[in-house]
Amino acid sequence: MEHIAVVGAGIIGVATSRELLSRGYQVTLVDPEPLSGATRAAAGMLAPVAEVTYDQHELYPLMATSARMYPEFVAGLDAGYRQTETLVIAGDAADREFLQKLSVFQAEIGFMAEPMTTRQARALEPSLGAGIAGAVRIPTDHQVDPRRLGAALLRQISGMPNFRLVKDRATSNDHPTVELEGGEAIQADKILIATASGSLASNFVPVRPVYGDVVRLQSHRHIVERTIRGVVMGRPVYVVPREDGEIVLGATTREDAVTGVTAEGVFHLLRDAQRIVPSILECEITELIARPRPGSPDDIPIIGEVSPGVHVATGFSRHGILLCPLGAQMAADSIDGRPISESVSPRRFKEHHVQR
């Protein structure tokens, strides 16, 4: 039985560990604080349509495929998976024009985004603001609760034979050995690095930390039922409601030296969300959080072998939760030696590729 050391217990590392175990591997998962990074901050929007931006043609099929995998991926898990639709709201006339053009482009690449009047949008969600300028309905964009999903996956694999969780920090890897901060050396047939930037992954591929400020709130009444995404003066904002009344508010994107939550980020989020859903200001703030997401130069994941016996699954940028089912499958395929999409290959960054 081959032994795989998986370094990094974010949602990708945990999900890939499950996939590897199902394929008959022995797995040791290494992380000092499992599920405490980007997974903990993520809102969990499964939004292959709303996440479409121009000039990322290789990313679209990955997002669509992974979204279709979700029902089977979460079957039997307490993951907070909800198939409620998404509304995208324009804050002003310029934002409406942007959404209209984007919906045409989304239709051209095979995605369904249905423009609707503000009256139709308010009929679905009465809490939408009086000053909104336009709306688009996306029935196929859903959500999951990343914290519940990650915890459920980890519970599931913790009960499997041939699995071991080591709560320690990996300091180096020189295949076939992973050196740990506590002094242990793990011997493995292959190593999968599923960590963020500033870690072992950065030794092999160009990943960088991309931060997002997130506000968690508690509503004492259900102010919205659907995920509400907005564009306000060109800035994106989202309001993601949970079944228990929690609301996740995001999403700023920044690349700076601030590792905590910024006052500017929180200010912009509350101001823009109030424009779309005014009653957001009635909610109680329960948490402010920021975590680094592993960004790749082209926002497409980096999955594959980077050195003999060493593989990576990183660079998921803001799409880690959406791409989790497909990412885990592709990372396990890489370990298996099966061919995977060239769109995620580390070879596209040859100038950064470091042989160890």
DADA-V439057 format. One record per residue. N is the residue number from 0. SS is DSSP state (hx for helix, st for strand, lp for the rest). PSI is psi as a letter, one per 20 degrees, with the letter a starting at -180 (* if undefined). D_LAST is the distance of its C-alpha to the last C-alpha in Angstrom with 1 decimal. Layout:
BEGIN
n:N ss:SS psi:PSI d_last:D_LAST
n:N ss:SS psi:PSI d_last:D_LAST
END
This chain:
BEGIN
n:0 ss:lp psi:p d_last:24.8
n:1 ss:lp psi:q d_last:21.1
n:2 ss:st psi:p d_last:19.8
n:3 ss:st psi:p d_last:17.7
n:4 ss:st psi:o d_last:16.6
n:5 ss:st psi:o d_last:17.3
n:6 ss:st psi:o d_last:16.4
n:7 ss:lp psi:o d_last:19.1
n:8 ss:lp psi:l d_last:22.8
n:9 ss:lp psi:a d_last:24.1
n:10 ss:hx psi:h d_last:26.1
n:11 ss:hx psi:g d_last:23.2
n:12 ss:hx psi:g d_last:21.5
n:13 ss:hx psi:g d_last:24.9
n:14 ss:hx psi:h d_last:26.1
n:15 ss:hx psi:h d_last:23.0
n:16 ss:hx psi:g d_last:23.5
n:17 ss:hx psi:g d_last:27.0
n:18 ss:hx psi:g d_last:26.2
n:19 ss:hx psi:g d_last:23.8
n:20 ss:hx psi:h d_last:26.5
n:21 ss:hx psi:i d_last:29.1
n:22 ss:lp psi:j d_last:27.1
n:23 ss:lp psi:j d_last:27.2
n:24 ss:lp psi:q d_last:23.9
n:25 ss:st psi:p d_last:23.7
n:26 ss:st psi:p d_last:22.2
n:27 ss:st psi:p d_last:21.3
n:28 ss:st psi:p d_last:21.3
n:29 ss:st psi:p d_last:20.1
n:30 ss:lp psi:p d_last:21.8
n:31 ss:lp psi:h d_last:24.2
n:32 ss:lp psi:n d_last:26.6
n:33 ss:lp psi:p d_last:26.4
n:34 ss:lp psi:k d_last:27.8
n:35 ss:lp psi:i d_last:28.5
n:36 ss:lp psi:c d_last:26.5
n:37 ss:hx psi:h d_last:27.3
n:38 ss:hx psi:h d_last:28.8
n:39 ss:hx psi:h d_last:31.5
n:40 ss:hx psi:h d_last:32.6
n:41 ss:lp psi:q d_last:32.5
n:42 ss:lp psi:h d_last:35.9
n:43 ss:lp psi:k d_last:35.1
n:44 ss:st psi:p d_last:36.7
n:45 ss:st psi:n d_last:36.1
n:46 ss:lp psi:m d_last:37.1
n:47 ss:lp psi:h d_last:35.7
n:48 ss:lp psi:g d_last:38.8
n:49 ss:lp psi:h d_last:39.3
n:50 ss:lp psi:i d_last:35.6
n:51 ss:lp psi:p d_last:36.0
n:52 ss:lp psi:r d_last:35.5
n:53 ss:lp psi:q d_last:36.0
n:54 ss:lp psi:k d_last:33.3
n:55 ss:lp psi:l d_last:30.9
n:56 ss:hx psi:h d_last:32.0
n:57 ss:hx psi:i d_last:28.8
n:58 ss:hx psi:h d_last:28.9
n:59 ss:hx psi:g d_last:32.5
n:60 ss:hx psi:h d_last:32.2
n:61 ss:hx psi:g d_last:29.3
n:62 ss:hx psi:g d_last:31.5
n:63 ss:hx psi:g d_last:34.6
n:64 ss:hx psi:g d_last:33.0
n:65 ss:hx psi:h d_last:31.5
n:66 ss:hx psi:h d_last:34.9
n:67 ss:hx psi:h d_last:36.7
n:68 ss:hx psi:i d_last:34.5
n:69 ss:hx psi:g d_last:35.5
n:70 ss:hx psi:g d_last:38.8
n:71 ss:hx psi:h d_last:37.3
n:72 ss:hx psi:h d_last:34.2
n:73 ss:lp psi:j d_last:36.4
n:74 ss:lp psi:p d_last:39.1
n:75 ss:lp psi:i d_last:40.4
n:76 ss:lp psi:q d_last:38.4
n:77 ss:lp psi:n d_last:40.1
n:78 ss:lp psi:j d_last:38.0
n:79 ss:lp psi:k d_last:40.7
n:80 ss:lp psi:p d_last:40.3
n:81 ss:st psi:p d_last:43.2
n:82 ss:lp psi:k d_last:44.2
n:83 ss:lp psi:q d_last:46.3
n:84 ss:lp psi:r d_last:46.1
n:85 ss:st psi:p d_last:44.9
n:86 ss:st psi:p d_last:47.2
n:87 ss:st psi:p d_last:46.0
n:88 ss:st psi:p d_last:48.5
n:89 ss:st psi:p d_last:49.2
n:90 ss:lp psi:h d_last:50.4
n:91 ss:lp psi:a d_last:52.5
n:92 ss:hx psi:h d_last:53.6
n:93 ss:hx psi:h d_last:50.6
n:94 ss:hx psi:h d_last:48.3
n:95 ss:hx psi:g d_last:50.5
n:96 ss:hx psi:g d_last:50.1
n:97 ss:hx psi:g d_last:46.3
n:98 ss:hx psi:h d_last:46.3
n:99 ss:hx psi:g d_last:48.8
n:100 ss:hx psi:h d_last:46.6
n:101 ss:hx psi:h d_last:43.5
n:102 ss:hx psi:h d_last:45.4
n:103 ss:hx psi:g d_last:46.4
n:104 ss:hx psi:g d_last:42.8
n:105 ss:hx psi:g d_last:41.8
n:106 ss:hx psi:h d_last:44.6
n:107 ss:hx psi:h d_last:43.5
n:108 ss:lp psi:j d_last:40.1
n:109 ss:lp psi:j d_last:41.8
n:110 ss:lp psi:q d_last:41.8
n:111 ss:lp psi:o d_last:45.0
n:112 ss:lp psi:o d_last:46.0
n:113 ss:st psi:o d_last:49.8
n:114 ss:st psi:q d_last:51.4
n:115 ss:st psi:r d_last:54.3
n:116 ss:lp psi:r d_last:56.9
n:117 ss:hx psi:h d_last:56.7
n:118 ss:hx psi:g d_last:59.7
n:119 ss:hx psi:h d_last:57.9
n:120 ss:hx psi:g d_last:54.9
n:121 ss:hx psi:h d_last:57.2
n:122 ss:hx psi:h d_last:58.9
n:123 ss:hx psi:g d_last:55.6
n:124 ss:lp psi:n d_last:54.6
n:125 ss:lp psi:i d_last:57.7
n:126 ss:lp psi:i d_last:55.7
n:127 ss:lp psi:q d_last:54.3
n:128 ss:lp psi:q d_last:55.6
n:129 ss:lp psi:h d_last:58.8
n:130 ss:lp psi:j d_last:57.2
n:131 ss:lp psi:q d_last:54.4
n:132 ss:lp psi:i d_last:54.5
n:133 ss:st psi:r d_last:53.0
n:134 ss:st psi:q d_last:51.0
n:135 ss:st psi:p d_last:48.8
n:136 ss:st psi:p d_last:48.6
n:137 ss:st psi:n d_last:45.5
n:138 ss:lp psi:h d_last:46.4
n:139 ss:lp psi:i d_last:43.1
n:140 ss:lp psi:o d_last:41.0
n:141 ss:st psi:b d_last:40.9
n:142 ss:st psi:q d_last:39.2
n:143 ss:lp psi:q d_last:37.6
n:144 ss:lp psi:o d_last:37.3
n:145 ss:hx psi:h d_last:33.6
n:146 ss:hx psi:g d_last:34.5
n:147 ss:hx psi:g d_last:36.6
n:148 ss:hx psi:g d_last:34.2
n:149 ss:hx psi:g d_last:31.2
n:150 ss:hx psi:h d_last:33.4
n:151 ss:hx psi:g d_last:34.9
n:152 ss:hx psi:g d_last:31.6
n:153 ss:hx psi:h d_last:30.4
n:154 ss:hx psi:g d_last:33.8
n:155 ss:hx psi:g d_last:33.7
n:156 ss:hx psi:h d_last:30.4
n:157 ss:hx psi:h d_last:31.3
n:158 ss:lp psi:j d_last:34.1
n:159 ss:lp psi:q d_last:32.1
n:160 ss:lp psi:q d_last:31.4
n:161 ss:lp psi:j d_last:27.8
n:162 ss:st psi:q d_last:26.8
n:163 ss:st psi:p d_last:25.8
n:164 ss:st psi:p d_last:25.4
n:165 ss:st psi:o d_last:23.9
n:166 ss:lp psi:m d_last:25.0
n:167 ss:lp psi:r d_last:22.5
n:168 ss:lp psi:p d_last:19.7
n:169 ss:st psi:p d_last:16.0
n:170 ss:st psi:h d_last:14.7
n:171 ss:st psi:r d_last:11.1
n:172 ss:st psi:p d_last:9.0
n:173 ss:st psi:n d_last:7.1
n:174 ss:lp psi:p d_last:8.2
n:175 ss:lp psi:k d_last:11.2
n:176 ss:st psi:p d_last:12.2
n:177 ss:st psi:o d_last:13.0
n:178 ss:st psi:p d_last:14.7
n:179 ss:st psi:q d_last:17.8
n:180 ss:lp psi:h d_last:20.0
n:181 ss:lp psi:i d_last:22.8
n:182 ss:lp psi:i d_last:21.2
n:183 ss:lp psi:q d_last:20.6
n:184 ss:st psi:o d_last:17.5
n:185 ss:st psi:p d_last:17.3
n:186 ss:st psi:p d_last:16.3
n:187 ss:lp psi:q d_last:15.7
n:188 ss:lp psi:h d_last:15.4
n:189 ss:st psi:q d_last:13.4
n:190 ss:st psi:p d_last:12.4
n:191 ss:st psi:p d_last:13.9
n:192 ss:st psi:o d_last:13.5
n:193 ss:lp psi:l d_last:17.0
n:194 ss:lp psi:r d_last:17.3
n:195 ss:lp psi:a d_last:18.8
n:196 ss:lp psi:r d_last:17.8
n:197 ss:lp psi:j d_last:17.4
n:198 ss:lp psi:a d_last:15.1
n:199 ss:hx psi:h d_last:11.7
n:200 ss:hx psi:h d_last:12.1
n:201 ss:hx psi:i d_last:12.5
n:202 ss:hx psi:i d_last:9.0
n:203 ss:lp psi:h d_last:8.4
n:204 ss:lp psi:q d_last:12.1
n:205 ss:lp psi:n d_last:15.3
n:206 ss:st psi:q d_last:17.3
n:207 ss:st psi:q d_last:20.1
n:208 ss:st psi:p d_last:22.9
n:209 ss:st psi:o d_last:26.2
n:210 ss:st psi:q d_last:29.1
n:211 ss:st psi:p d_last:32.3
n:212 ss:st psi:p d_last:35.4
n:213 ss:st psi:p d_last:37.1
n:214 ss:st psi:p d_last:40.6
n:215 ss:st psi:p d_last:41.8
n:216 ss:st psi:r d_last:45.6
n:217 ss:st psi:p d_last:48.2
n:218 ss:lp psi:p d_last:51.1
n:219 ss:lp psi:j d_last:54.3
n:220 ss:lp psi:q d_last:55.2
n:221 ss:lp psi:n d_last:53.1
n:222 ss:lp psi:h d_last:53.2
n:223 ss:lp psi:q d_last:51.1
n:224 ss:lp psi:h d_last:50.3
n:225 ss:lp psi:r d_last:47.7
n:226 ss:st psi:p d_last:44.5
n:227 ss:st psi:o d_last:45.7
n:228 ss:st psi:q d_last:43.4
n:229 ss:st psi:q d_last:44.9
n:230 ss:st psi:o d_last:44.6
n:231 ss:st psi:o d_last:46.6
n:232 ss:lp psi:k d_last:46.9
n:233 ss:lp psi:i d_last:43.7
n:234 ss:st psi:p d_last:41.8
n:235 ss:st psi:q d_last:40.4
n:236 ss:st psi:q d_last:41.6
n:237 ss:st psi:q d_last:41.6
n:238 ss:st psi:o d_last:43.8
n:239 ss:st psi:o d_last:42.6
n:240 ss:st psi:p d_last:45.3
n:241 ss:lp psi:r d_last:44.7
n:242 ss:lp psi:h d_last:47.3
n:243 ss:lp psi:j d_last:48.1
n:244 ss:lp psi:i d_last:48.9
n:245 ss:st psi:q d_last:45.6
n:246 ss:st psi:p d_last:44.6
n:247 ss:st psi:p d_last:41.1
n:248 ss:st psi:p d_last:41.4
n:249 ss:st psi:a d_last:38.7
n:250 ss:lp psi:o d_last:36.8
n:251 ss:lp psi:q d_last:35.9
n:252 ss:lp psi:p d_last:32.6
n:253 ss:st psi:q d_last:31.4
n:254 ss:lp psi:n d_last:28.5
n:255 ss:lp psi:a d_last:29.6
n:256 ss:lp psi:j d_last:29.3
n:257 ss:lp psi:o d_last:31.6
n:258 ss:lp psi:i d_last:30.0
n:259 ss:lp psi:a d_last:33.3
n:260 ss:lp psi:p d_last:36.1
n:261 ss:lp psi:q d_last:37.8
n:262 ss:hx psi:h d_last:41.6
n:263 ss:hx psi:g d_last:41.5
n:264 ss:hx psi:g d_last:39.5
n:265 ss:hx psi:g d_last:41.9
n:266 ss:hx psi:g d_last:44.9
n:267 ss:hx psi:g d_last:43.8
n:268 ss:hx psi:g d_last:43.0
n:269 ss:hx psi:g d_last:46.4
n:270 ss:hx psi:g d_last:48.3
n:271 ss:hx psi:h d_last:46.9
n:272 ss:hx psi:h d_last:47.2
n:273 ss:hx psi:h d_last:50.7
n:274 ss:hx psi:h d_last:51.5
n:275 ss:hx psi:g d_last:50.5
n:276 ss:lp psi:n d_last:51.5
n:277 ss:hx psi:h d_last:54.0
n:278 ss:hx psi:j d_last:54.4
n:279 ss:hx psi:h d_last:50.7
n:280 ss:hx psi:i d_last:52.3
n:281 ss:hx psi:i d_last:54.3
n:282 ss:lp psi:q d_last:51.2
n:283 ss:st psi:p d_last:50.0
n:284 ss:st psi:p d_last:46.6
n:285 ss:st psi:h d_last:44.7
n:286 ss:st psi:q d_last:41.2
n:287 ss:st psi:p d_last:39.2
n:288 ss:st psi:q d_last:35.5
n:289 ss:st psi:p d_last:32.4
n:290 ss:st psi:q d_last:28.8
n:291 ss:st psi:p d_last:25.8
n:292 ss:st psi:q d_last:24.8
n:293 ss:st psi:o d_last:21.3
n:294 ss:st psi:p d_last:22.3
n:295 ss:st psi:r d_last:20.6
n:296 ss:lp psi:h d_last:21.9
n:297 ss:lp psi:j d_last:24.1
n:298 ss:lp psi:j d_last:24.9
n:299 ss:lp psi:p d_last:23.5
n:300 ss:lp psi:q d_last:21.0
n:301 ss:st psi:o d_last:17.4
n:302 ss:st psi:p d_last:16.8
n:303 ss:st psi:a d_last:14.6
n:304 ss:st psi:p d_last:11.5
n:305 ss:st psi:i d_last:8.5
n:306 ss:st psi:q d_last:5.9
n:307 ss:lp psi:o d_last:7.9
n:308 ss:lp psi:i d_last:9.9
n:309 ss:st psi:p d_last:8.8
n:310 ss:st psi:q d_last:11.5
n:311 ss:st psi:q d_last:13.1
n:312 ss:st psi:n d_last:16.9
n:313 ss:st psi:a d_last:17.8
n:314 ss:lp psi:k d_last:19.7
n:315 ss:lp psi:i d_last:23.0
n:316 ss:hx psi:c d_last:24.9
n:317 ss:hx psi:j d_last:28.5
n:318 ss:hx psi:j d_last:28.5
n:319 ss:lp psi:g d_last:26.6
n:320 ss:lp psi:g d_last:29.7
n:321 ss:lp psi:g d_last:31.1
n:322 ss:lp psi:j d_last:28.0
n:323 ss:hx psi:g d_last:27.3
n:324 ss:hx psi:g d_last:28.9
n:325 ss:hx psi:g d_last:27.2
n:326 ss:hx psi:g d_last:23.8
n:327 ss:hx psi:g d_last:23.9
n:328 ss:hx psi:g d_last:25.0
n:329 ss:hx psi:h d_last:22.4
n:330 ss:hx psi:g d_last:19.5
n:331 ss:hx psi:h d_last:21.0
n:332 ss:hx psi:h d_last:21.5
n:333 ss:hx psi:g d_last:17.8
n:334 ss:hx psi:h d_last:17.3
n:335 ss:hx psi:i d_last:20.2
n:336 ss:lp psi:j d_last:18.9
n:337 ss:lp psi:q d_last:21.8
n:338 ss:lp psi:q d_last:22.0
n:339 ss:lp psi:r d_last:22.2
n:340 ss:lp psi:p d_last:23.5
n:341 ss:hx psi:i d_last:21.9
n:342 ss:hx psi:h d_last:23.1
n:343 ss:hx psi:j d_last:20.3
n:344 ss:lp psi:p d_last:17.4
n:345 ss:hx psi:i d_last:14.4
n:346 ss:hx psi:i d_last:14.9
n:347 ss:hx psi:i d_last:17.9
n:348 ss:hx psi:l d_last:15.8
n:349 ss:hx psi:h d_last:14.0
n:350 ss:hx psi:i d_last:14.5
n:351 ss:hx psi:i d_last:12.5
n:352 ss:lp psi:p d_last:9.6
n:353 ss:lp psi:p d_last:6.3
n:354 ss:lp psi:p d_last:3.8
n:355 ss:lp psi:* d_last:0.0
END
